Amino acid sequence: MGSMRILTLGLCILFASCSSKPPPPPPKTVFDPLTQDLDRARDVQKTVDENTEKSRRAVQAQENGDAAP
């Protein structure tokens, strides 16, 4: 019975300590500026790709004689 009490107490402490603290922020590294530049470049590429797709659809619609999308 004593080991069950210790196990229960240990689990309560474990769950209480895990749920009370927010996770720490990721540490800063020397690569952070480079990864931020890569993220910005990916966002720009996504915008360019979206605009290219819109232009392609508009050209295709004109070729087919359809109304503009």
N, C-alpha and C positions, 0 to 999 in steps of 0.2 A: 504494500500500500504506500510505503514511503517513496518508492521510485516513481509511482504514478503521480504523486503530489509534486515531486521535483520536475518531472517531465511536463506537467501541466503548467507549473510556474515558469519553466524555461520557455515554453511556447508562447505564453502570454507576454513575457518580456520581449521575445523575438518579434512578435507581431506588433507590439506597441512601439518598438524602436524603429521598425521598418516603415510604418505608416505615418509617423509623426514628422519625418524630415523630408523636405523636397530634395529631388536629386540635384547634385552640384552642377553648375554650368560646365561645359566642356572647356578644357584648358586652352589658352591662347598658344599658338605656335607661330613659328616664322613663316609658315606656309599660308596663314590666314589671308593675307592680301592677295596672294596668287589664286587661292580658291575663290575668293570674292570676285576677282576678275573673270575667272572661268564661268562662274554663275551668271554674271552680267552678260558675258558673250553668248551663253546658251539662251538667255532671255531675248537678246537681240536676234539671234538666229531663228528663234521660234516666231518672232514678229515678222521677220523677213519671209519665212516659209508661209505664214498665214496670208500675207499680202500677195505672194506669188500665186498661191492657190486661188485667191479671189480673182486675180487678174486672168489666170488660166481659164477659170469658169466663165468670166465675162467674154473673153475672146471666143471660147467654144460656143457660147450662147449666140454671139453675133454670127459665127460661121453657120450655125444651124438655122438662123433666122428667127430665133426665139426672142422674147422680150428680155431686157436686161435683168439679171438676178437681183 
